[in-house]
């Protein structure tokens, strides 16, 4: 495959995440009111999806090491398109949660596969640059998702917004079926055997480089997820933004993320991965602290949240490509399993935060509603991100290939 096709495939596969979350967020308050559902139920449409997304990767990853990336991607995308179509026809919030859970299961195949593809084709240092290009594409998709979701929800109804997910999934499936070629050079016929799987996971979980970069990616995604899960309610119901205006705010957030991926590619050749991450960690801490202090001082305004969050997203555009590629770097022959474990741990953090936010936002729409669940959550994650960037990544961030017994499991 040409480099351009690889980057396009990565962008679409990684873009499943913002499409599935960002595009429906402007419709979430109307969806909740239409079904007469509670706030915790509404949050379950996001947290259940992400929990299924995380758990499914533990299955998809080893399956892709066994059967190859291409069949897993095609199966997963077919399921995603079907589940998206089912969500449009939901008759209750409970049914929607079920369909969203299936979407999460299917989404795991695409996002896990994208990270594994990078390790199949590139060494760790070059992989971070290629991943940043794919994540730039993700940012472009995210830019379009929220405004499109806001317009569709405002003028055509929330079911139309959900229907756009089915169209995206079907289009991605068609492209990969037509042009995508297998990237795994040697399949592992024993990858799904329990003894081999446990041995591989044990090797992954004992590797300090895996933990350094996985925690960097997980804490950074935790901050983004906090914004995604809480912002539609805070901005629309507390701060009074219209749905299209909220979609525009999400677009500008995605632009700052795209800028961060470009900054990442500029800094990596000059500073190396560890110093680049350290600089981004300082930006993250400054952003979270500014947002948190303004909210505690009683400043409840869109600008008081968005301006610091632009800096947070700029740093997020550095942390994600470095974290996602760095976590699988030591495992060239078990990239699927390593990608799956890293993705699972990221979603565990997001699911825990989503449960807390569902209860914390229960007062939205009432007199005591405030921005504090959103701002305190992002401040919390900012501290964890910077601590990880300045300690674990600096100590263990130089990728070293895992011992040979994992990579040679297929020959035993």
Secondary structure, 3 states (H helix, E strand, C coil): CCHHHHHHHHHHHHHHHHHHHHHHHHHHHHHHHHHCCCHHHHHHHHHHHHHHHHHHHHHHHHHHHHHCHHHHHHHHHHHHHHHHHHHHCCCCHHHHHHHHHHHHHHHHHHHHHHHHHHHHHCCHHHHHHHHHHHHHHHHHHHHHHHHHHHHHHHHCCHHHHHHHHHHHHHHHHHHHHHHCCCCCCCCCCCCCCHHHHHHHHHHHHCCHHHHHHHHHHHHHHHHHHHHHHHHHHHHHHHCCCCHHHHHHHHHHHHHHHHHHHHHHHHHHHHHHHHHHHHHHHHHHHHHHHHHHHHHHCCCCCHHHHHHHHHHHHHHHHHHHHHHHHHHHHCCCCCHHHHHHHHHHHHHHHHHHHHHHHHHHHHHCCCCCCCCHHHHHHHHHHHHHHHHHHHCHHHHHCCCCCCCHHHHCHHHC
